[in-house]
């Protein structure tokens, strides 16, 4: 199963499309995981044109997105246990806050956002994965998202994908 991973789209109600590079790169995914900070609910529809979406709300999302998605969730995709959370809060790093959300039972793959800093690293048997942002790179050199392939209970591939033009 091929999974697209995005976070921190930060697109307002006037946005009419997603970046072309992102749309092209997500072709063929079976599901998209979004780690929050949509900002505008209509952006969900833009992403759902590509593939079904599972998401959580971030600290910049309103009650409509919070009611629809909640703040944290666990998923089981092709036998892989996945935790999905935005990761905002105080004290500790974003990754540490994300891990704290699932501390009683860490998943195989922990997807989080908030920092806009792409990250892919193992902590014990958990792959921490922050896709960065496809539209708001902040101090990062490039825009980014993630692609993960899972199969029969294991993570086969996990990659961060970078691009320069958000048009």
Backbone as CSV, one residue per row, in Angstrom:
resi,resn,N_x,N_y,N_z,CA_x,CA_y,CA_z,C_x,C_y,C_z
1,UNK,0.841,-1.173,0.000,0.000,0.000,0.000,0.884,1.233,0.000
2,UNK,0.630,2.123,-0.936,1.388,3.371,-1.034,0.600,4.491,-0.354
3,UNK,1.264,5.187,0.574,0.645,6.218,1.396,1.316,7.555,1.127
4,UNK,0.521,8.587,0.866,1.027,9.950,0.783,0.928,10.592,2.150
5,UNK,1.933,11.370,2.525,1.935,12.005,3.848,2.222,13.491,3.691
6,UNK,1.290,14.303,4.197,1.462,15.753,4.158,1.055,16.356,5.497
7,UNK,1.435,17.590,5.695,1.072,18.322,6.900,1.231,19.810,6.630
8,UNK,0.649,20.596,7.485,0.889,22.044,7.483,0.697,22.681,6.111
9,UNK,-0.454,22.405,5.503,-0.742,23.028,4.210,-1.004,24.529,4.359
10,UNK,-1.562,24.950,5.468,-1.754,26.380,5.758,-2.343,27.149,4.569
11,UNK,-3.337,26.567,3.920,-3.973,27.254,2.790,-5.301,27.846,3.228
12,UNK,-5.524,29.092,2.857,-6.753,29.770,3.216,-7.896,29.466,2.261
13,UNK,-9.018,30.091,2.505,-10.223,29.811,1.728,-10.121,30.273,0.281
14,UNK,-9.148,31.104,-0.048,-9.005,31.563,-1.436,-8.159,30.616,-2.290
15,UNK,-7.560,29.613,-1.677,-6.729,28.663,-2.432,-7.610,27.861,-3.385
16,UNK,-7.170,27.756,-4.631,-7.949,27.023,-5.635,-7.294,25.723,-6.054
17,UNK,-6.024,25.539,-5.670,-5.342,24.312,-6.057,-4.165,24.042,-5.139
18,UNK,-3.707,22.809,-5.202,-2.491,22.400,-4.502,-1.309,22.573,-5.441
19,UNK,-0.090,22.611,-4.934,1.076,22.713,-5.813,1.115,21.567,-6.834
20,UNK,1.433,21.908,-8.069,1.485,20.903,-9.140,2.421,19.756,-8.807
21,UNK,3.585,20.064,-8.243,4.560,19.013,-7.890,3.978,18.048,-6.862
22,UNK,3.220,18.569,-5.916,2.602,17.731,-4.902,1.552,16.825,-5.535
23,UNK,0.693,17.392,-6.354,-0.363,16.612,-6.999,0.241,15.501,-7.853
24,UNK,1.256,15.842,-8.629,1.926,14.827,-9.461,2.548,13.722,-8.603
25,UNK,3.210,14.122,-7.549,3.908,13.163,-6.703,2.992,12.229,-5.931
26,UNK,1.765,12.671,-5.678,0.824,11.841,-4.916,-0.036,10.948,-5.807
27,UNK,0.133,11.033,-7.110,-0.641,10.167,-7.997,-0.317,8.709,-7.690
28,UNK,-1.348,7.901,-7.579,-1.157,6.479,-7.327,-1.162,6.080,-5.872
29,UNK,-1.187,7.040,-4.934,-1.278,6.651,-3.525,-2.699,6.150,-3.247
30,UNK,-2.804,5.252,-2.287,-4.115,4.700,-1.947,-4.807,5.495,-0.852
31,UNK,-4.014,6.212,-0.064,-4.542,7.028,1.020,-3.552,8.146,1.299
32,UNK,-4.067,9.270,1.796,-3.215,10.385,2.197,-3.438,10.628,3.685
33,UNK,-2.346,10.694,4.423,-2.393,11.060,5.835,-1.965,12.511,5.952
34,UNK,-2.778,13.317,6.617,-2.473,14.743,6.810,-2.355,14.994,8.305
35,UNK,-1.223,15.539,8.739,-0.946,15.731,10.170,-1.355,17.103,10.689
36,UNK,-2.372,17.702,10.101,-2.966,18.909,10.659,-2.424,20.225,10.147
37,UNK,-3.116,21.284,10.544,-2.934,22.652,10.059,-3.317,22.772,8.589
38,UNK,-4.559,22.381,8.333,-5.177,22.614,7.029,-5.435,24.116,6.875
39,UNK,-5.930,24.729,7.932,-6.352,26.117,8.069,-7.767,26.328,7.524
40,UNK,-8.036,25.930,6.289,-9.375,26.090,5.720,-9.961,24.722,5.363
41,UNK,-11.211,24.469,5.759,-11.807,23.155,5.504,-11.942,22.817,4.020
42,UNK,-12.037,23.808,3.163,-12.218,23.481,1.745,-10.966,22.837,1.141
43,UNK,-9.820,23.003,1.803,-8.580,22.399,1.312,-8.664,20.869,1.408
44,UNK,-9.441,20.361,2.360,-9.628,18.917,2.482,-10.144,18.359,1.147
45,UNK,-11.097,19.055,0.543,-11.644,18.616,-0.743,-10.602,18.591,-1.845
46,UNK,-9.676,19.547,-1.829,-8.608,19.558,-2.836,-7.734,18.306,-2.718
47,UNK,-7.461,17.910,-1.480,-6.626,16.728,-1.251,-7.420,15.451,-1.564
48,UNK,-8.692,15.436,-1.219,-9.519,14.245,-1.467,-9.721,13.964,-2.949
49,UNK,-9.465,14.933,-3.810,-9.518,14.676,-5.252,-8.426,13.695,-5.682
50,UNK,-7.363,13.625,-4.881,-6.233,12.747,-5.200,-6.470,11.346,-4.650
51,UNK,-6.866,11.247,-3.380,-7.070,9.951,-2.718,-7.852,10.186,-1.420
52,UNK,-8.408,9.133,-0.847,-9.068,9.276,0.462,-8.087,9.808,1.503
53,UNK,-8.627,10.508,2.488,-7.805,11.195,3.483,-8.146,10.728,4.892
54,UNK,-7.106,10.514,5.683,-7.215,10.398,7.137,-6.387,11.551,7.690
55,UNK,-6.902,12.216,8.713,-6.219,13.406,9.199,-6.471,13.619,10.680
56,UNK,-5.747,14.579,11.211,-5.986,15.144,12.531,-5.973,16.656,12.369
57,UNK,-6.477,17.338,13.370,-6.456,18.804,13.372,-5.153,19.288,14.002
58,UNK,-4.738,20.476,13.581,-3.574,21.126,14.163,-3.985,22.367,14.934
59,UNK,-3.018,23.057,15.479,-3.292,24.224,16.309,-3.830,25.417,15.528
60,UNK,-3.762,25.403,14.203,-4.317,26.491,13.395,-5.642,26.131,12.739
61,UNK,-6.205,25.001,13.114,-7.470,24.555,12.530,-8.643,24.938,13.419
62,UNK,-9.755,25.271,12.781,-10.958,25.660,13.502,-11.783,24.465,13.939
63,UNK,-12.912,24.753,14.609,-13.747,23.685,15.173,-14.313,22.728,14.124
64,UNK,-14.533,23.197,12.912,-15.064,22.313,11.878,-14.073,21.186,11.567
65,UNK,-12.794,21.512,11.477,-11.770,20.499,11.207,-11.542,19.634,12.448
66,UNK,-11.542,20.252,13.623,-11.380,19.493,14.868,-12.514,18.478,15.003
67,UNK,-13.761,18.909,14.764,-14.908,18.001,14.881,-14.826,16.859,13.876
68,UNK,-14.343,17.146,12.698,-14.270,16.117,11.659,-13.162,15.088,11.929
69,UNK,-11.988,15.562,12.373,-10.828,14.682,12.452,-10.318,14.379,13.859
70,UNK,-10.566,15.245,14.823,-9.989,15.064,16.155,-8.513,15.447,16.168
71,UNK,-7.879,15.286,17.312,-6.487,15.716,17.469,-5.447,14.603,17.350
72,UNK,-5.850,13.372,17.509,-4.906,12.251,17.403,-5.691,11.020,16.998
73,UNK,-5.039,10.139,16.251,-5.701,8.873,15.920,-4.678,7.796,15.644
74,UNK,-5.166,6.586,15.797,-4.402,5.388,15.477,-5.044,4.745,14.260
75,UNK,-4.208,4.270,13.351,-4.680,3.591,12.155,-3.935,2.277,12.017
76,UNK,-4.542,1.346,11.332,-3.874,0.099,10.978,-3.993,-0.033,9.468
77,UNK,-2.880,0.121,8.765,-2.868,0.036,7.312,-1.955,-1.092,6.884
78,UNK,-2.530,-2.067,6.260,-1.806,-3.255,5.789,-0.916,-3.854,6.882
79,UNK,-1.469,-3.890,8.096,-0.756,-4.507,9.208,0.222,-3.612,9.931
80,UNK,0.389,-2.374,9.486,1.312,-1.432,10.124,0.515,-0.501,11.036
81,UNK,0.939,-0.433,12.294,0.294,0.443,13.271,0.825,1.858,13.092
82,UNK,-0.102,2.805,12.871,0.281,4.190,12.589,-0.371,5.114,13.600
83,UNK,0.421,6.029,14.142,-0.086,7.099,14.985,-0.027,8.392,14.195
84,UNK,-1.072,9.201,14.309,-1.162,10.453,13.565,-1.538,11.565,14.535
85,UNK,-0.685,12.607,14.600,-0.902,13.718,15.520,-0.189,14.941,14.952
86,UNK,-0.638,16.131,15.342,0.026,17.340,14.842,1.351,17.574,15.555
87,UNK,1.343,17.526,16.886,2.595,17.661,17.638,2.828,19.011,18.275
88,UNK,1.819,19.882,18.277,2.001,21.190,18.898,1.924,21.068,20.413
89,UNK,2.343,22.111,21.088,2.319,22.128,22.542,3.472,22.948,23.086
90,UNK,3.735,22.779,24.364,4.823,23.517,25.008,5.833,22.535,25.582
91,UNK,7.013,23.026,25.772,8.135,22.229,26.274,8.385,21.039,25.366
92,UNK,9.532,20.495,25.443,9.969,19.349,24.649,10.005,19.699,23.163
93,UNK,10.534,18.801,22.368,10.555,18.999,20.917,9.225,18.514,20.337
94,UNK,8.975,18.889,19.104,7.753,18.443,18.439,7.707,16.920,18.388
95,UNK,8.812,16.291,18.053,8.856,14.828,17.995,8.579,14.210,19.367
96,UNK,9.132,14.781,20.409,8.894,14.253,21.760,7.423,14.385,22.148
97,UNK,6.811,15.519,21.798,5.384,15.691,22.103,4.543,14.684,21.317
98,UNK,4.909,14.450,20.067,4.193,13.461,19.257,4.312,12.076,19.891
99,UNK,5.514,11.717,20.321,5.716,10.414,20.958,4.943,10.314,22.277
100,UNK,4.887,11.398,23.021,4.139,11.390,24.276,2.660,11.070,24.059
101,UNK,2.122,11.479,22.927,0.714,11.212,22.626,0.431,9.714,22.606
102,UNK,1.407,8.933,22.172,1.221,7.486,22.028,2.128,6.684,22.964
103,UNK,2.599,7.314,24.038,3.618,6.717,24.899,3.221,5.362,25.476
104,UNK,1.932,5.113,25.664,1.513,3.834,26.245,1.640,2.673,25.264
105,UNK,1.661,2.979,23.975,1.774,1.940,22.955,2.272,2.597,21.668
106,UNK,3.588,2.760,21.561,4.145,3.431,20.391,3.844,2.640,19.121
107,UNK,3.424,3.338,18.059,3.113,2.661,16.798,4.395,2.320,16.027
108,UNK,4.211,1.629,14.914,5.336,1.330,14.018,5.778,2.594,13.279
109,UNK,4.802,3.416,12.921,5.037,4.657,12.180,4.306,5.778,12.893
110,UNK,5.020,6.820,13.251,4.419,7.972,13.919,4.546,9.181,13.005
111,UNK,3.415,9.635,12.483,3.363,10.769,11.569,2.944,12.005,12.356
112,UNK,3.712,13.082,12.213,3.402,14.326,12.903,3.834,15.505,12.030
113,UNK,3.470,16.702,12.444,3.798,17.906,11.680,4.255,19.019,12.601
114,UNK,3.604,20.164,12.477,3.764,21.358,13.300,5.051,22.141,13.066
115,UNK,6.190,21.512,13.060,7.458,22.245,12.980,7.811,22.691,11.563
116,UNK,7.171,22.101,10.564,7.495,22.340,9.148,8.898,21.849,8.801
117,UNK,9.496,21.077,9.667,10.850,20.557,9.447,10.750,19.081,9.080
118,UNK,11.090,18.727,7.845,11.030,17.320,7.461,11.984,16.480,8.313
119,UNK,11.495,15.309,8.715,12.319,14.428,9.535,11.887,12.989,9.300
120,UNK,12.872,12.125,9.247,12.629,10.682,9.141,13.730,10.002,9.940
121,UNK,13.343,9.402,11.088,14.359,8.734,11.903,13.701,7.680,12.782
122,UNK,14.490,6.693,13.125,14.025,5.623,13.997,14.294,5.978,15.456
123,UNK,13.311,5.714,16.299,13.469,5.775,17.743,12.970,4.432,18.251
124,UNK,13.896,3.592,18.634,13.530,2.227,18.979,12.984,1.542,17.738
125,UNK,11.799,0.994,17.848,11.186,0.325,16.694,10.138,1.197,16.008
126,UNK,10.104,2.495,16.341,9.139,3.425,15.743,9.835,4.340,14.746
127,UNK,9.260,4.439,13.554,9.742,5.394,12.565,9.006,6.708,12.789
128,UNK,9.745,7.745,13.190,9.186,9.090,13.326,9.253,9.744,11.955
129,UNK,8.121,10.305,11.508,8.066,10.848,10.154,7.303,12.166,10.147
130,UNK,8.023,13.240,9.877,7.425,14.554,9.697,7.651,14.935,8.236
131,UNK,6.574,15.137,7.461,6.745,15.428,6.038,7.148,16.864,5.724
132,UNK,7.255,17.719,6.735,7.498,19.138,6.454,6.210,19.759,5.934
133,UNK,6.331,20.709,5.018,5.143,21.355,4.456,5.257,21.483,2.943
134,UNK,4.178,21.171,2.227,4.197,21.302,0.774,3.924,22.722,0.287
135,UNK,3.604,23.635,1.217,3.204,24.985,0.815,3.795,26.106,1.653
136,UNK,4.368,25.777,2.813,4.854,26.800,3.746,6.168,26.315,4.357
137,UNK,7.249,26.468,3.596,8.529,25.876,4.012,9.218,26.612,5.152
138,UNK,8.738,27.806,5.467,9.350,28.631,6.518,10.850,28.743,6.307
139,UNK,11.651,28.280,7.245,13.104,28.427,7.118,13.772,27.238,6.424
140,UNK,12.973,26.325,5.908,13.531,25.168,5.211,13.908,25.554,3.777
141,UNK,14.892,24.921,3.190,15.298,25.292,1.834,14.286,24.911,0.754
142,UNK,13.441,23.882,1.024,12.527,23.403,-0.009,11.192,22.984,0.600
143,UNK,10.168,22.909,-0.245,8.873,22.369,0.148,9.002,20.848,0.194
144,UNK,8.110,20.178,0.947,8.268,18.731,1.067,6.971,18.023,1.442
145,UNK,6.982,16.734,1.173,5.921,15.810,1.575,6.561,14.427,1.677
146,UNK,5.765,13.425,2.026,6.321,12.090,2.177,5.563,11.033,1.413
147,UNK,6.268,9.958,1.119,5.683,8.756,0.524,6.176,7.559,1.329
148,UNK,5.244,6.744,1.761,5.570,5.550,2.532,4.855,4.371,1.903
149,UNK,5.555,3.276,1.777,4.940,2.040,1.305,4.955,1.035,2.445
150,UNK,3.790,0.448,2.724,3.681,-0.581,3.746,3.144,-1.854,3.100
151,UNK,3.559,-2.981,3.662,3.116,-4.257,3.104,3.229,-5.342,4.162
152,UNK,2.140,-6.035,4.376,2.121,-7.189,5.267,2.787,-6.916,6.615
153,UNK,2.409,-5.812,7.241,2.877,-5.526,8.585,4.238,-4.887,8.703
154,UNK,4.803,-4.455,7.586,6.109,-3.797,7.691,6.174,-2.571,6.776
155,UNK,7.042,-1.653,7.159,7.300,-0.462,6.343,8.358,-0.853,5.325
156,UNK,8.005,-0.790,4.050,8.916,-1.201,2.982,9.815,-0.036,2.575
157,UNK,9.211,1.125,2.341,9.977,2.329,2.000,9.367,3.535,2.700
158,UNK,10.195,4.517,2.979,9.745,5.791,3.546,10.674,6.859,3.004
159,UNK,10.116,7.792,2.250,10.972,8.822,1.677,10.355,10.206,1.825
160,UNK,11.230,11.163,2.006,10.859,12.561,1.950,11.088,13.046,0.538
161,UNK,10.125,13.755,-0.003,10.207,14.262,-1.360,10.252,15.778,-1.303
162,UNK,11.209,16.374,-1.992,11.423,17.814,-1.959,11.195,18.440,-3.330
163,UNK,10.744,19.688,-3.316,10.610,20.458,-4.565,10.737,21.950,-4.267
164,UNK,10.946,22.715,-5.328,11.252,24.142,-5.173,10.115,25.100,-5.497
165,UNK,9.203,24.707,-6.363,8.173,25.630,-6.841,6.817,25.192,-6.336
166,UNK,6.151,26.040,-5.550,4.856,25.639,-5.001,3.674,26.029,-5.889
167,UNK,3.949,26.453,-7.112,2.858,26.811,-8.033,2.082,25.586,-8.471
